[in-house]
Amino acid sequence: MSDAARDRLVAHVRDVQARWRQLVTDVGEDRMEQPGAMGDWTFKDVASHLTGWRRRTILRLTAAGRGEPEPPNPWPADLGDLQAVSRVLAALRESARAEAPARVA
């Protein structure tokens, strides 16, 4: 990857992070755990779901870029791999409930 391409990618990632942080600020702590447009899921649940999968992808890409083996999934090992998606989603949602509101993004 060229330096210019890397710089564009880094700028894009930082822009996405800034937009997430602004969205978290706009929602505010008082509305963070209210069910909303996703049925029973709160904003915090949805944000944690999305960032949980993003973290997994980042870990996998980082390992691949270093020539390392794929890291373990960031959820309890007894949930298995993607065949247990509903249990994985539940675990991500449950772990997010303990997170500080500002940490969901």
C-alpha positions in Angstrom: 0.0 0.0 0.0 1.4 3.4 -0.9 1.9 6.1 1.7 -0.9 8.2 0.1 -3.3 5.3 0.2 -2.4 4.5 3.8 -2.9 8.2 4.7 -6.3 8.2 3.0 -7.3 5.1 4.9 -6.1 6.5 8.2 -8.0 9.7 7.6 -11.2 7.8 6.8 -10.9 5.7 9.9 -10.4 8.8 12.0 -13.4 10.5 10.4 -15.6 7.5 11.1 -14.4 7.4 14.7 -15.2 11.2 15.1 -18.6 10.7 13.6 -19.4 7.8 16.0 -18.2 9.9 19.0 -20.4 12.8 17.8 -23.4 10.5 17.5 -22.8 9.1 21.0 -22.6 12.7 22.3 -25.8 13.7 20.4 -27.7 10.7 21.8 -26.5 11.5 25.3 -26.3 9.3 28.3 -29.9 9.9 29.3 -31.1 8.2 26.1 -28.3 5.7 25.6 -30.3 2.8 27.2 -33.8 3.6 25.9 -35.2 1.1 23.4 -35.6 2.7 20.1 -35.9 2.1 16.4 -34.5 -1.5 16.7 -37.3 -2.8 18.9 -36.0 -3.7 22.4 -32.4 -2.9 21.4 -31.1 0.4 22.8 -28.8 2.7 21.1 -26.0 1.3 23.3 -26.9 -2.3 22.2 -26.8 -1.4 18.5 -23.6 0.6 18.8 -21.9 -2.2 20.8 -23.1 -4.8 18.3 -21.5 -2.8 15.5 -18.3 -2.0 17.3 -18.0 -5.5 18.6 -17.9 -6.9 15.0 -15.6 -4.0 14.0 -13.1 -4.9 16.8 -13.1 -8.5 15.6 -12.3 -7.4 12.1 -9.6 -5.1 13.2 -8.0 -7.9 15.3 -8.1 -10.2 12.3 -6.7 -7.7 9.9 -3.9 -6.7 12.3 -2.9 -10.3 12.7 -3.0 -11.0 9.0 -0.9 -7.9 8.3 1.7 -9.1 10.8 1.7 -12.6 9.3 0.3 -14.0 12.6 -2.4 -16.6 13.1 -5.9 -15.5 13.3 -6.6 -14.3 16.9 -9.3 -15.9 19.0 -12.8 -14.4 18.7 -13.5 -11.7 21.3 -16.4 -13.6 22.8 -16.4 -16.5 25.2 -14.8 -19.6 23.5 -17.8 -21.8 24.4 -19.9 -19.9 21.9 -18.0 -21.4 19.0 -17.6 -19.7 15.7 -20.1 -17.9 13.5 -22.5 -20.9 13.6 -23.6 -19.6 17.0 -24.3 -16.1 15.8 -27.4 -15.5 18.0 -25.5 -16.5 21.1 -22.5 -14.4 20.0 -24.8 -11.4 19.5 -26.3 -11.9 22.9 -22.9 -12.1 24.5 -21.8 -8.9 22.8 -25.0 -7.2 23.9 -24.6 -8.4 27.5 -20.9 -7.4 27.7 -21.8 -3.9 26.4 -24.3 -3.4 29.2 -21.3 -3.1 31.6 -19.5 -0.6 29.4 -19.5 3.1 30.1 -21.8 4.9 27.6 -18.8 6.7 26.0 -17.1 3.4 25.3 -19.7 2.0 23.0 -18.2 3.8 20.0 
